[in-house]
């Protein structure tokens, strides 16, 4: 199983964790709405920034993304809130836009959305 490469830093600034509760809600004509659980697991959707210290790291990440996880695969990643390794993937296979911090992409970042189930 693939893991997020060591040369990728997940920045905590701007990090967000949203839980999709997997609940069906039915409004009633009278009284409170009824709610039913749809799944036993919940989906975590994470907003994160991936930081690359060198141009080679950014290029290696693209190679890992295209060839190792083939854009849609799961990868092991240490979830910073719990310290546990989870199996995550990029939502829709999207890794966002590579944005340089300095000229010639010597430092750069990508804003991504990842998901995992717990």
C-alpha positions as CSV (number, residue, x, y, z in Angstrom):
1,X,0.0,0.0,0.0
2,X,1.3,3.4,-0.9
3,X,2.0,6.1,1.7
4,X,2.1,9.8,1.5
5,X,5.8,10.5,0.7
6,X,8.1,11.8,3.5
7,X,9.1,14.9,1.5
8,X,5.5,16.2,1.5
9,X,4.7,18.4,4.5
10,X,1.0,18.8,5.4
11,X,0.7,22.3,6.8
12,X,-1.6,22.7,9.8
13,X,-2.3,26.4,9.0
14,X,-5.6,26.3,7.1
15,X,-6.2,22.6,7.9
16,X,-9.8,21.7,8.2
17,X,-11.7,18.5,9.1
18,X,-15.4,18.1,8.3
19,X,-17.4,15.0,9.2
20,X,-20.2,13.9,6.9
21,X,-22.6,12.3,9.4
22,X,-24.3,10.0,6.9
23,X,-27.7,10.8,8.2
24,X,-31.0,10.9,6.2
25,X,-33.4,13.6,7.4
26,X,-37.1,13.5,6.6
27,X,-39.2,16.5,7.4
28,X,-42.6,15.7,8.8
29,X,-45.8,17.6,8.4
30,X,-46.1,17.7,12.2
31,X,-43.6,17.3,14.8
32,X,-39.8,17.0,14.7
33,X,-38.0,15.7,11.6
34,X,-37.1,12.0,11.6
35,X,-33.4,11.1,11.2
36,X,-32.0,7.8,10.2
37,X,-28.3,6.6,10.1
38,X,-27.4,5.5,6.6
39,X,-23.9,4.0,7.2
40,X,-22.0,2.7,10.2
41,X,-18.9,4.7,9.2
42,X,-18.5,8.5,8.8
43,X,-16.6,10.2,6.1
44,X,-13.9,12.7,7.1
45,X,-13.3,15.4,4.5
46,X,-10.0,17.2,5.1
47,X,-8.9,20.6,3.6
48,X,-5.1,20.6,3.6
49,X,-2.1,22.3,2.0
50,X,0.7,20.1,0.8
51,X,4.1,22.0,0.9
52,X,7.2,21.0,-1.1
53,X,10.6,22.3,-0.1
54,X,12.2,21.8,-3.5
55,X,11.3,21.6,-7.2
56,X,12.4,18.0,-7.2
57,X,10.0,17.2,-4.4
58,X,7.1,18.7,-6.3
59,X,8.1,16.7,-9.4
60,X,8.5,13.5,-7.4
61,X,5.0,14.0,-5.9
62,X,3.4,14.3,-9.3
63,X,5.2,11.1,-10.3
64,X,3.9,9.3,-7.1
65,X,0.4,10.6,-7.8
66,X,0.4,9.5,-11.5
67,X,2.2,6.2,-11.2
68,X,1.9,4.9,-7.6
69,X,-1.6,5.8,-6.6
70,X,-2.8,6.3,-10.2
71,X,-4.7,9.5,-9.3
72,X,-7.5,7.7,-7.4
73,X,-5.8,5.2,-5.1
74,X,-5.7,5.2,-1.3
75,X,-2.6,5.9,0.6
76,X,-1.5,5.6,4.2
77,X,-1.2,8.9,6.0
78,X,-0.8,9.9,9.7
79,X,-3.9,11.8,10.7
80,X,-2.5,14.7,12.8
81,X,-5.4,14.9,15.2
82,X,-5.2,11.3,16.5
83,X,-1.7,10.3,15.4
84,X,-3.2,7.2,13.8
85,X,-2.5,6.0,10.2
86,X,-5.6,6.2,8.0
87,X,-6.2,5.2,4.4
88,X,-6.9,8.4,2.6
89,X,-7.4,9.5,-1.0
90,X,-7.8,12.8,-2.9
91,X,-11.4,13.6,-3.5
92,X,-12.2,13.2,-7.2
93,X,-8.5,12.5,-7.8
94,X,-7.9,16.3,-7.7
95,X,-4.6,17.5,-6.3
96,X,-5.2,21.2,-7.0
97,X,-2.9,23.8,-8.6
98,X,0.8,23.8,-7.9
99,X,1.5,27.4,-6.6
100,X,5.1,28.6,-6.3
101,X,6.4,30.4,-3.2
102,X,9.6,31.6,-4.9
103,X,10.8,31.8,-8.5
104,X,11.2,28.6,-10.5
105,X,9.2,26.6,-8.1
106,X,12.0,26.1,-5.6
107,X,9.3,26.0,-2.9
108,X,5.7,25.4,-3.7
109,X,2.3,24.1,-2.5
110,X,-0.9,22.5,-3.5
111,X,-4.3,22.9,-1.7
112,X,-6.1,19.6,-1.7
113,X,-9.2,17.9,-0.3
114,X,-8.6,14.4,1.1
115,X,-11.1,11.9,2.5
116,X,-11.1,8.9,4.7
117,X,-13.7,6.7,6.5
118,X,-13.8,5.9,10.2
